């Protein structure tokens, strides 16, 4: 789905006039209702946890992590 490397900096989040405003890298910006922002936050936490586990599995299964043959 992603066409370029993932961003390595967090999105800035502020509240303005009853909306949650996100300002991300590469001039990405959007606003959400508080309800949508809360659900997005839950989904981000879940996705981050899944990605962390995937990265750990990938790292532990890479040949570089295997002990050298005897």
Secondary structure, DSSP 8 states (H G I E B T S, - for coil): ---S----S--EEEEETTEEEEE-GGG-EEEE-HHHHHHHHHHHHHHHHHHHHHHHHHHHHSGGGS----
